[in-house]
Amino acid sequence: MTLVNIVVILVVIGLVMWLINTYIPMAGAIKSLLNIVVFVVVLIWVLQTFGLIGAILGLKIPPLK
């Protein structure tokens, strides 16, 4: 996976989260929880993609191809 692919994926995720936060009405607590969960999942994926962390026991995030 190239750096360009990773940047494009991060931009798409950011755009989707912005659209969800802007146009889908939901309680503030649910919105905050959704943002935190997405951030943590994306952070773990990026760290695994760059090889900074290994696989987390019981958690397998498949690589995007």
N, CA, C and O atoms as a Tripos MOL2 file, in Angstrom:
@<TRIPOS>MOLECULE
protein
  260   259    65     0     0
PROTEIN
NO_CHARGES

@<TRIPOS>ATOM
      1 N           0.8650   -1.1750    0.0000 N.3       1 MET1
      2 CA          0.0000    0.0000    0.0000 C.3       1 MET1
      3 C           0.9080    1.2340    0.0000 C.2       1 MET1
      4 O           1.8290    1.3450    0.8100 O.2       1 MET1
      5 N           0.6350    2.1320   -0.9010 N.am      2 THR2
      6 CA          1.4740    3.3160   -1.0130 C.3       2 THR2
      7 C           0.9810    4.4250   -0.0910 C.2       2 THR2
      8 O          -0.1390    4.3920    0.4170 O.2       2 THR2
      9 N           1.8460    5.3970    0.1030 N.am      3 LEU3
     10 CA          1.5030    6.5290    0.9470 C.3       3 LEU3
     11 C           0.3260    7.3130    0.3630 C.2       3 LEU3
     12 O          -0.5060    7.8370    1.1030 O.2       3 LEU3
     13 N           0.2640    7.3860   -0.9400 N.am      4 VAL4
     14 CA         -0.8550    8.0910   -1.5950 C.3       4 VAL4
     15 C          -2.1760    7.3860   -1.2800 C.2       4 VAL4
     16 O          -3.1760    8.0440   -0.9950 O.2       4 VAL4
     17 N          -2.1830    6.0570   -1.3300 N.am      5 ASN5
     18 CA         -3.4040    5.3080   -0.9960 C.3       5 ASN5
     19 C          -3.8350    5.5780    0.4370 C.2       5 ASN5
     20 O          -5.0220    5.7600    0.7050 O.2       5 ASN5
     21 N          -2.8870    5.6040    1.3490 N.am      6 ILE6
     22 CA         -3.2080    5.8370    2.7590 C.3       6 ILE6
     23 C          -3.7990    7.2310    2.9380 C.2       6 ILE6
     24 O          -4.7850    7.3980    3.6560 O.2       6 ILE6
     25 N          -3.2070    8.2270    2.2950 N.am      7 VAL7
     26 CA         -3.7140    9.5940    2.4040 C.3       7 VAL7
     27 C          -5.1170    9.6970    1.8140 C.2       7 VAL7
     28 O          -5.9810   10.3530    2.3960 O.2       7 VAL7
     29 N          -5.3560    9.0630    0.6790 N.am      8 VAL8
     30 CA         -6.6880    9.0950    0.0610 C.3       8 VAL8
     31 C          -7.7150    8.4400    0.9780 C.2       8 VAL8
     32 O          -8.8210    8.9560    1.1410 O.2       8 VAL8
     33 N          -7.3570    7.3110    1.5760 N.am      9 ILE9
     34 CA         -8.2740    6.6280    2.4950 C.3       9 ILE9
     35 C          -8.5770    7.5110    3.6950 C.2       9 ILE9
     36 O          -9.7290    7.5930    4.1200 O.2       9 ILE9
     37 N          -7.5690    8.1710    4.2480 N.am     10 LEU10
     38 CA         -7.7900    9.0560    5.3940 C.3      10 LEU10
     39 C          -8.6620   10.2470    5.0210 C.2      10 LEU10
     40 O          -9.4980   10.6700    5.8190 O.2      10 LEU10
     41 N          -8.4830   10.7940    3.8250 N.am     11 VAL11
     42 CA         -9.3170   11.9080    3.3780 C.3      11 VAL11
     43 C         -10.7600   11.4540    3.2090 C.2      11 VAL11
     44 O         -11.6810   12.1710    3.6010 O.2      11 VAL11
     45 N         -10.9690   10.2880    2.6380 N.am     12 VAL12
     46 CA        -12.3300    9.7680    2.4560 C.3      12 VAL12
     47 C         -12.9960    9.5230    3.8110 C.2      12 VAL12
     48 O         -14.1650    9.8590    3.9980 O.2      12 VAL12
     49 N         -12.2570    8.9400    4.7510 N.am     13 ILE13
     50 CA        -12.8160    8.7090    6.0890 C.3      13 ILE13
     51 C         -13.1770   10.0380    6.7480 C.2      13 ILE13
     52 O         -14.2390   10.1650    7.3580 O.2      13 ILE13
     53 N         -12.2910   11.0250    6.6240 N.am     14 GLY14
     54 CA        -12.5740   12.3430    7.1880 C.3      14 GLY14
     55 C         -13.7910   12.9880    6.5600 C.2      14 GLY14
     56 O         -14.6080   13.5900    7.2570 O.2      14 GLY14
     57 N         -13.9190   12.8680    5.2460 N.am     15 LEU15
     58 CA        -15.0730   13.4310    4.5450 C.3      15 LEU15
     59 C         -16.3760   12.7520    4.9730 C.2      15 LEU15
     60 O         -17.3840   13.4180    5.2080 O.2      15 LEU15
     61 N         -16.3440   11.4350    5.0720 N.am     16 VAL16
     62 CA        -17.5370   10.6990    5.5070 C.3      16 VAL16
     63 C         -17.9160   11.0930    6.9330 C.2      16 VAL16
     64 O         -19.0950   11.2760    7.2340 O.2      16 VAL16
     65 N         -16.9230   11.2240    7.8080 N.am     17 MET17
     66 CA        -17.2330   11.6160    9.1920 C.3      17 MET17
     67 C         -17.7850   13.0390    9.2350 C.2      17 MET17
     68 O         -18.6950   13.3210   10.0130 O.2      17 MET17
     69 N         -17.2490   13.9370    8.4120 N.am     18 TRP18
     70 CA        -17.7680   15.2970    8.3680 C.3      18 TRP18
     71 C         -19.2190   15.3030    7.8840 C.2      18 TRP18
     72 O         -20.0620   16.0060    8.4420 O.2      18 TRP18
     73 N         -19.5060   14.5160    6.8410 N.am     19 LEU19
     74 CA        -20.8740   14.4380    6.3380 C.3      19 LEU19
     75 C         -21.8290   13.8900    7.3950 C.2      19 LEU19
     76 O         -22.9340   14.4050    7.5670 O.2      19 LEU19
     77 N         -21.4000   12.8440    8.1050 N.am     20 ILE20
     78 CA        -22.2390   12.2650    9.1580 C.3      20 ILE20
     79 C         -22.4780   13.2860   10.2620 C.2      20 ILE20
     80 O         -23.6100   13.4710   10.7080 O.2      20 ILE20
     81 N         -21.4090   13.9480   10.7040 N.am     21 ASN21
     82 CA        -21.5440   14.9190   11.7980 C.3      21 ASN21
     83 C         -22.3680   16.1340   11.3900 C.2      21 ASN21
     84 O         -23.0310   16.7400   12.2330 O.2      21 ASN21
     85 N         -22.3360   16.4960   10.1200 N.am     22 THR22
     86 CA        -23.0420   17.6950    9.6600 C.3      22 THR22
     87 C         -24.5010   17.4260    9.3340 C.2      22 THR22
     88 O         -25.3710   18.2140    9.7030 O.2      22 THR22
     89 N         -24.7810   16.3280    8.6490 N.am     23 TYR23
     90 CA        -26.1110   16.1480    8.0790 C.3      23 TYR23
     91 C         -26.9870   15.1030    8.7560 C.2      23 TYR23
     92 O         -28.1760   15.0210    8.4460 O.2      23 TYR23
     93 N         -26.4480   14.3060    9.6640 N.am     24 ILE24
     94 CA        -27.2730   13.3240   10.3550 C.3      24 ILE24
     95 C         -27.4840   13.8040   11.7910 C.2      24 ILE24
     96 O         -26.5340   13.8910   12.5700 O.2      24 ILE24
     97 N         -28.7230   14.1120   12.1300 N.am     25 PRO25
     98 CA        -28.9840   14.5910   13.4920 C.3      25 PRO25
     99 C         -28.8790   13.4440   14.4990 C.2      25 PRO25
    100 O         -29.4820   12.3860   14.3250 O.2      25 PRO25
    101 N         -28.1130   13.6770   15.5370 N.am     26 MET26
    102 CA        -27.9910   12.6960   16.6130 C.3      26 MET26
    103 C         -27.5510   13.4240   17.8700 C.2      26 MET26
    104 O         -27.0470   14.5460   17.8150 O.2      26 MET26
    105 N         -27.7490   12.7660   19.0010 N.am     27 ALA27
    106 CA        -27.3810   13.3570   20.2820 C.3      27 ALA27
    107 C         -25.8750   13.5980   20.3290 C.2      27 ALA27
    108 O         -25.0960   12.8680   19.7170 O.2      27 ALA27
    109 N         -25.4840   14.6260   21.0620 N.am     28 GLY28
    110 CA        -24.0790   14.9870   21.1570 C.3      28 GLY28
    111 C         -23.2180   13.8740   21.7150 C.2      28 GLY28
    112 O         -22.0850   13.6840   21.2710 O.2      28 GLY28
    113 N         -23.7400   13.1320   22.6860 N.am     29 ALA29
    114 CA        -22.9700   12.0460   23.2890 C.3      29 ALA29
    115 C         -22.7150   10.9240   22.2830 C.2      29 ALA29
    116 O         -21.6220   10.3600   22.2370 O.2      29 ALA29
    117 N         -23.7190   10.6090   21.4890 N.am     30 ILE30
    118 CA        -23.5610    9.5510   20.4810 C.3      30 ILE30
    119 C         -22.5810   10.0060   19.4110 C.2      30 ILE30
    120 O         -21.7570    9.2140   18.9560 O.2      30 ILE30
    121 N         -22.6550   11.2600   19.0050 N.am     31 LYS31
    122 CA        -21.7490   11.8010   17.9980 C.3      31 LYS31
    123 C         -20.3090   11.7590   18.4980 C.2      31 LYS31
    124 O         -19.4000   11.3840   17.7560 O.2      31 LYS31
    125 N         -20.1040   12.1410   19.7510 N.am     32 SER32
    126 CA        -18.7580   12.1100   20.3250 C.3      32 SER32
    127 C         -18.2270   10.6840   20.4020 C.2      32 SER32
    128 O         -17.0650   10.4340   20.0840 O.2      32 SER32
    129 N         -19.0710    9.7550   20.8220 N.am     33 LEU33
    130 CA        -18.6610    8.3590   20.9100 C.3      33 LEU33
    131 C         -18.3100    7.8050   19.5380 C.2      33 LEU33
    132 O         -17.3180    7.0900   19.3970 O.2      33 LEU33
    133 N         -19.1040    8.1230   18.5310 N.am     34 LEU34
    134 CA        -18.8230    7.6800   17.1700 C.3      34 LEU34
    135 C         -17.4850    8.2270   16.6840 C.2      34 LEU34
    136 O         -16.6920    7.4990   16.0870 O.2      34 LEU34
    137 N         -17.2370    9.5120   16.9410 N.am     35 ASN35
    138 CA        -15.9720   10.1230   16.5210 C.3      35 ASN35
    139 C         -14.7800    9.4710   17.2200 C.2      35 ASN35
    140 O         -13.7500    9.2430   16.5870 O.2      35 ASN35
    141 N         -14.9010    9.1720   18.4940 N.am     36 ILE36
    142 CA        -13.8150    8.5380   19.2440 C.3      36 ILE36
    143 C         -13.5450    7.1360   18.7120 C.2      36 ILE36
    144 O         -12.3910    6.7590   18.5120 O.2      36 ILE36
    145 N         -14.6000    6.3650   18.4830 N.am     37 VAL37
    146 CA        -14.4340    4.9920   17.9900 C.3      37 VAL37
    147 C         -13.7700    4.9940   16.6150 C.2      37 VAL37
    148 O         -12.8470    4.2160   16.3710 O.2      37 VAL37
    149 N         -14.2300    5.8560   15.7230 N.am     38 VAL38
    150 CA        -13.6410    5.9250   14.3800 C.3      38 VAL38
    151 C         -12.1830    6.3610   14.4770 C.2      38 VAL38
    152 O         -11.3310    5.8140   13.7770 O.2      38 VAL38
    153 N         -11.8850    7.3270   15.3220 N.am     39 PHE39
    154 CA        -10.5100    7.7940   15.4800 C.3      39 PHE39
    155 C          -9.5940    6.6750   15.9710 C.2      39 PHE39
    156 O          -8.5010    6.4900   15.4360 O.2      39 PHE39
    157 N         -10.0280    5.9320   16.9790 N.am     40 VAL40
    158 CA         -9.2140    4.8510   17.5300 C.3      40 VAL40
    159 C          -8.9870    3.7560   16.4890 C.2      40 VAL40
    160 O          -7.8700    3.2600   16.3470 O.2      40 VAL40
    161 N         -10.0310    3.3780   15.7660 N.am     41 VAL41
    162 CA         -9.8950    2.3340   14.7430 C.3      41 VAL41
    163 C          -8.9440    2.7810   13.6380 C.2      41 VAL41
    164 O          -8.0960    2.0040   13.1990 O.2      41 VAL41
    165 N          -9.0780    4.0200   13.1870 N.am     42 VAL42
    166 CA         -8.2030    4.5350   12.1280 C.3      42 VAL42
    167 C          -6.7680    4.6440   12.6360 C.2      42 VAL42
    168 O          -5.8300    4.3270   11.9040 O.2      42 VAL42
    169 N          -6.5860    5.0840   13.8650 N.am     43 LEU43
    170 CA         -5.2460    5.1800   14.4450 C.3      43 LEU43
    171 C          -4.5730    3.8160   14.5110 C.2      43 LEU43
    172 O          -3.4070    3.6830   14.1410 O.2      43 LEU43
    173 N          -5.2920    2.8070   14.9770 N.am     44 ILE44
    174 CA         -4.7410    1.4480   15.0480 C.3      44 ILE44
    175 C          -4.4100    0.9510   13.6500 C.2      44 ILE44
    176 O          -3.3650    0.3330   13.4460 O.2      44 ILE44
    177 N          -5.2800    1.2100   12.6890 N.am     45 TRP45
    178 CA         -5.0260    0.7740   11.3080 C.3      45 TRP45
    179 C          -3.7740    1.4310   10.7400 C.2      45 TRP45
    180 O          -2.9540    0.7610   10.1120 O.2      45 TRP45
    181 N          -3.6210    2.7390   10.9570 N.am     46 VAL46
    182 CA         -2.4470    3.4510   10.4360 C.3      46 VAL46
    183 C          -1.1750    2.9330   11.0990 C.2      46 VAL46
    184 O          -0.1730    2.7130   10.4190 O.2      46 VAL46
    185 N          -1.1990    2.7380   12.3980 N.am     47 LEU47
    186 CA         -0.0200    2.2280   13.0980 C.3      47 LEU47
    187 C           0.3510    0.8300   12.6200 C.2      47 LEU47
    188 O           1.5340    0.5200   12.4740 O.2      47 LEU47
    189 N          -0.6520   -0.0230   12.3750 N.am     48 GLN48
    190 CA         -0.3770   -1.3570   11.8530 C.3      48 GLN48
    191 C           0.1240   -1.2940   10.4180 C.2      48 GLN48
    192 O           0.9840   -2.0840   10.0280 O.2      48 GLN48
    193 N          -0.4010   -0.3690    9.6320 N.am     49 THR49
    194 CA          0.0230   -0.2340    8.2420 C.3      49 THR49
    195 C           1.4970    0.1540    8.1490 C.2      49 THR49
    196 O           2.2180   -0.3540    7.2900 O.2      49 THR49
    197 N           1.9460    1.0480    9.0230 N.am     50 PHE50
    198 CA          3.3410    1.4720    9.0130 C.3      50 PHE50
    199 C           4.2390    0.5260    9.8130 C.2      50 PHE50
    200 O           5.4490    0.7370    9.8790 O.2      50 PHE50
    201 N           3.6630   -0.5070   10.4180 N.am     51 GLY51
    202 CA          4.4540   -1.4880   11.1420 C.3      51 GLY51
    203 C           4.9250   -1.0250   12.5030 C.2      51 GLY51
    204 O           5.8590   -1.6000   13.0610 O.2      51 GLY51
    205 N           4.2920    0.0110   13.0520 N.am     52 LEU52
    206 CA          4.6960    0.5040   14.3590 C.3      52 LEU52
    207 C           4.1480   -0.3440   15.4940 C.2      52 LEU52
    208 O           4.7260   -0.3900   16.5810 O.2      52 LEU52
    209 N           3.0410   -1.0070   15.2410 N.am     53 ILE53
    210 CA          2.5060   -1.9600   16.2100 C.3      53 ILE53
    211 C           2.1550   -3.2300   15.4520 C.2      53 ILE53
    212 O           1.8490   -3.2070   14.2600 O.2      53 ILE53
    213 N           2.2090   -4.3270   16.1740 N.am     54 GLY54
    214 CA          1.8400   -5.6020   15.5730 C.3      54 GLY54
    215 C           0.3560   -5.8390   15.7180 C.2      54 GLY54
    216 O          -0.4080   -4.9500   16.0930 O.2      54 GLY54
    217 N          -0.0290   -7.0510   15.4140 N.am     55 ALA55
    218 CA         -1.4340   -7.4260   15.5510 C.3      55 ALA55
    219 C          -1.8360   -7.3960   17.0220 C.2      55 ALA55
    220 O          -1.0690   -7.8020   17.8950 O.2      55 ALA55
    221 N          -3.0210   -6.9210   17.2790 N.am     56 ILE56
    222 CA         -3.5610   -6.8970   18.6340 C.3      56 ILE56
    223 C          -4.3250   -8.1950   18.8380 C.2      56 ILE56
    224 O          -5.1480   -8.5760   18.0060 O.2      56 ILE56
    225 N          -4.0550   -8.8650   19.9330 N.am     57 LEU57
    226 CA         -4.6960  -10.1490   20.1860 C.3      57 LEU57
    227 C          -6.2080  -10.0140   20.1580 C.2      57 LEU57
    228 O          -6.7790   -9.1740   20.8540 O.2      57 LEU57
    229 N          -6.8440  -10.8340   19.3630 N.am     58 GLY58
    230 CA         -8.3010  -10.8400   19.2740 C.3      58 GLY58
    231 C          -8.8610   -9.7610   18.3670 C.2      58 GLY58
    232 O         -10.0730   -9.7090   18.1560 O.2      58 GLY58
    233 N          -8.0160   -8.9010   17.8270 N.am     59 LEU59
    234 CA         -8.4870   -7.8370   16.9550 C.3      59 LEU59
    235 C          -7.7200   -7.9130   15.6510 C.2      59 LEU59
    236 O          -6.5000   -7.7450   15.6240 O.2      59 LEU59
    237 N          -8.4430   -8.1670   14.5660 N.am     60 LYS60
    238 CA         -7.7920   -8.2340   13.2620 C.3      60 LYS60
    239 C          -8.4870   -7.2460   12.3490 C.2      60 LYS60
    240 O          -9.6660   -7.3980   12.0290 O.2      60 LYS60
    241 N          -7.7430   -6.2310   11.9330 N.am     61 ILE61
    242 CA         -8.2550   -5.2640   10.9830 C.3      61 ILE61
    243 C          -7.6430   -5.6230    9.6380 C.2      61 ILE61
    244 O          -6.4310   -5.4990    9.4640 O.2      61 ILE61
    245 N          -8.4480   -6.0600    8.6910 N.am     62 PRO62
    246 CA         -7.8920   -6.4960    7.4040 C.3      62 PRO62
    247 C          -7.3090   -5.3260    6.6400 C.2      62 PRO62
    248 O          -7.8260   -4.2110    6.7110 O.2      62 PRO62
    249 N          -6.2280   -5.5770    5.9060 N.am     63 PRO63
    250 CA         -5.6540   -4.5070    5.0920 C.3      63 PRO63
    251 C          -6.5690   -4.1820    3.9060 C.2      63 PRO63
    252 O          -7.2160   -5.0630    3.3390 O.2      63 PRO63
    253 N          -6.6050   -2.9100    3.5520 N.am     64 LEU64
    254 CA         -7.4000   -2.4960    2.3990 C.3      64 LEU64
    255 C          -6.5660   -2.6870    1.1470 C.2      64 LEU64
    256 O          -5.3970   -2.3030    1.1130 O.2      64 LEU64
    257 N          -7.1580   -3.2800    0.1160 N.am     65 LYS65
    258 CA         -6.4260   -3.5120   -1.1290 C.3      65 LYS65
    259 C          -7.1590   -2.9020   -2.2780 C.2      65 LYS65
    260 O          -6.7020   -2.9890   -3.4180 O.2      65 LYS65
@<TRIPOS>BOND
     1     1     2 1
     2     2     3 1
     3     3     4 2
     4     3     5 am
     5     5     6 1
     6     6     7 1
     7     7     8 2
     8     7     9 am
     9     9    10 1
    10    10    11 1
    11    11    12 2
    12    11    13 am
    13    13    14 1
    14    14    15 1
    15    15    16 2
    16    15    17 am
    17    17    18 1
    18    18    19 1
    19    19    20 2
    20    19    21 am
    21    21    22 1
    22    22    23 1
    23    23    24 2
    24    23    25 am
    25    25    26 1
    26    26    27 1
    27    27    28 2
    28    27    29 am
    29    29    30 1
    30    30    31 1
    31    31    32 2
    32    31    33 am
    33    33    34 1
    34    34    35 1
    35    35    36 2
    36    35    37 am
    37    37    38 1
    38    38    39 1
    39    39    40 2
    40    39    41 am
    41    41    42 1
    42    42    43 1
    43    43    44 2
    44    43    45 am
    45    45    46 1
    46    46    47 1
    47    47    48 2
    48    47    49 am
    49    49    50 1
    50    50    51 1
    51    51    52 2
    52    51    53 am
    53    53    54 1
    54    54    55 1
    55    55    56 2
    56    55    57 am
    57    57    58 1
    58    58    59 1
    59    59    60 2
    60    59    61 am
    61    61    62 1
    62    62    63 1
    63    63    64 2
    64    63    65 am
    65    65    66 1
    66    66    67 1
    67    67    68 2
    68    67    69 am
    69    69    70 1
    70    70    71 1
    71    71    72 2
    72    71    73 am
    73    73    74 1
    74    74    75 1
    75    75    76 2
    76    75    77 am
    77    77    78 1
    78    78    79 1
    79    79    80 2
    80    79    81 am
    81    81    82 1
    82    82    83 1
    83    83    84 2
    84    83    85 am
    85    85    86 1
    86    86    87 1
    87    87    88 2
    88    87    89 am
    89    89    90 1
    90    90    91 1
    91    91    92 2
    92    91    93 am
    93    93    94 1
    94    94    95 1
    95    95    96 2
    96    95    97 am
    97    97    98 1
    98    98    99 1
    99    99   100 2
   100    99   101 am
   101   101   102 1
   102   102   103 1
   103   103   104 2
   104   103   105 am
   105   105   106 1
   106   106   107 1
   107   107   108 2
   108   107   109 am
   109   109   110 1
   110   110   111 1
   111   111   112 2
   112   111   113 am
   113   113   114 1
   114   114   115 1
   115   115   116 2
   116   115   117 am
   117   117   118 1
   118   118   119 1
   119   119   120 2
   120   119   121 am
   121   121   122 1
   122   122   123 1
   123   123   124 2
   124   123   125 am
   125   125   126 1
   126   126   127 1
   127   127   128 2
   128   127   129 am
   129   129   130 1
   130   130   131 1
   131   131   132 2
   132   131   133 am
   133   133   134 1
   134   134   135 1
   135   135   136 2
   136   135   137 am
   137   137   138 1
   138   138   139 1
   139   139   140 2
   140   139   141 am
   141   141   142 1
   142   142   143 1
   143   143   144 2
   144   143   145 am
   145   145   146 1
   146   146   147 1
   147   147   148 2
   148   147   149 am
   149   149   150 1
   150   150   151 1
   151   151   152 2
   152   151   153 am
   153   153   154 1
   154   154   155 1
   155   155   156 2
   156   155   157 am
   157   157   158 1
   158   158   159 1
   159   159   160 2
   160   159   161 am
   161   161   162 1
   162   162   163 1
   163   163   164 2
   164   163   165 am
   165   165   166 1
   166   166   167 1
   167   167   168 2
   168   167   169 am
   169   169   170 1
   170   170   171 1
   171   171   172 2
   172   171   173 am
   173   173   174 1
   174   174   175 1
   175   175   176 2
   176   175   177 am
   177   177   178 1
   178   178   179 1
   179   179   180 2
   180   179   181 am
   181   181   182 1
   182   182   183 1
   183   183   184 2
   184   183   185 am
   185   185   186 1
   186   186   187 1
   187   187   188 2
   188   187   189 am
   189   189   190 1
   190   190   191 1
   191   191   192 2
   192   191   193 am
   193   193   194 1
   194   194   195 1
   195   195   196 2
   196   195   197 am
   197   197   198 1
   198   198   199 1
   199   199   200 2
   200   199   201 am
   201   201   202 1
   202   202   203 1
   203   203   204 2
   204   203   205 am
   205   205   206 1
   206   206   207 1
   207   207   208 2
   208   207   209 am
   209   209   210 1
   210   210   211 1
   211   211   212 2
   212   211   213 am
   213   213   214 1
   214   214   215 1
   215   215   216 2
   216   215   217 am
   217   217   218 1
   218   218   219 1
   219   219   220 2
   220   219   221 am
   221   221   222 1
   222   222   223 1
   223   223   224 2
   224   223   225 am
   225   225   226 1
   226   226   227 1
   227   227   228 2
   228   227   229 am
   229   229   230 1
   230   230   231 1
   231   231   232 2
   232   231   233 am
   233   233   234 1
   234   234   235 1
   235   235   236 2
   236   235   237 am
   237   237   238 1
   238   238   239 1
   239   239   240 2
   240   239   241 am
   241   241   242 1
   242   242   243 1
   243   243   244 2
   244   243   245 am
   245   245   246 1
   246   246   247 1
   247   247   248 2
   248   247   249 am
   249   249   250 1
   250   250   251 1
   251   251   252 2
   252   251   253 am
   253   253   254 1
   254   254   255 1
   255   255   256 2
   256   255   257 am
   257   257   258 1
   258   258   259 1
   259   259   260 2
@<TRIPOS>SUBSTRUCTURE
     1 MET1         2 RESIDUE 1 A MET
     2 THR2         6 RESIDUE 1 A THR
     3 LEU3        10 RESIDUE 1 A LEU
     4 VAL4        14 RESIDUE 1 A VAL
     5 ASN5        18 RESIDUE 1 A ASN
     6 ILE6        22 RESIDUE 1 A ILE
     7 VAL7        26 RESIDUE 1 A VAL
     8 VAL8        30 RESIDUE 1 A VAL
     9 ILE9        34 RESIDUE 1 A ILE
    10 LEU10       38 RESIDUE 1 A LEU
    11 VAL11       42 RESIDUE 1 A VAL
    12 VAL12       46 RESIDUE 1 A VAL
    13 ILE13       50 RESIDUE 1 A ILE
    14 GLY14       54 RESIDUE 1 A GLY
    15 LEU15       58 RESIDUE 1 A LEU
    16 VAL16       62 RESIDUE 1 A VAL
    17 MET17       66 RESIDUE 1 A MET
    18 TRP18       70 RESIDUE 1 A TRP
    19 LEU19       74 RESIDUE 1 A LEU
    20 ILE20       78 RESIDUE 1 A ILE
    21 ASN21       82 RESIDUE 1 A ASN
    22 THR22       86 RESIDUE 1 A THR
    23 TYR23       90 RESIDUE 1 A TYR
    24 ILE24       94 RESIDUE 1 A ILE
    25 PRO25       98 RESIDUE 1 A PRO
    26 MET26      102 RESIDUE 1 A MET
    27 ALA27      106 RESIDUE 1 A ALA
    28 GLY28      110 RESIDUE 1 A GLY
    29 ALA29      114 RESIDUE 1 A ALA
    30 ILE30      118 RESIDUE 1 A ILE
    31 LYS31      122 RESIDUE 1 A LYS
    32 SER32      126 RESIDUE 1 A SER
    33 LEU33      130 RESIDUE 1 A LEU
    34 LEU34      134 RESIDUE 1 A LEU
    35 ASN35      138 RESIDUE 1 A ASN
    36 ILE36      142 RESIDUE 1 A ILE
    37 VAL37      146 RESIDUE 1 A VAL
    38 VAL38      150 RESIDUE 1 A VAL
    39 PHE39      154 RESIDUE 1 A PHE
    40 VAL40      158 RESIDUE 1 A VAL
    41 VAL41      162 RESIDUE 1 A VAL
    42 VAL42      166 RESIDUE 1 A VAL
    43 LEU43      170 RESIDUE 1 A LEU
    44 ILE44      174 RESIDUE 1 A ILE
    45 TRP45      178 RESIDUE 1 A TRP
    46 VAL46      182 RESIDUE 1 A VAL
    47 LEU47      186 RESIDUE 1 A LEU
    48 GLN48      190 RESIDUE 1 A GLN
    49 THR49      194 RESIDUE 1 A THR
    50 PHE50      198 RESIDUE 1 A PHE
    51 GLY51      202 RESIDUE 1 A GLY
    52 LEU52      206 RESIDUE 1 A LEU
    53 ILE53      210 RESIDUE 1 A ILE
    54 GLY54      214 RESIDUE 1 A GLY
    55 ALA55      218 RESIDUE 1 A ALA
    56 ILE56      222 RESIDUE 1 A ILE
    57 LEU57      226 RESIDUE 1 A LEU
    58 GLY58      230 RESIDUE 1 A GLY
    59 LEU59      234 RESIDUE 1 A LEU
    60 LYS60      238 RESIDUE 1 A LYS
    61 ILE61      242 RESIDUE 1 A ILE
    62 PRO62      246 RESIDUE 1 A PRO
    63 PRO63      250 RESIDUE 1 A PRO
    64 LEU64      254 RESIDUE 1 A LEU
    65 LYS65      258 RESIDUE 1 A LYS
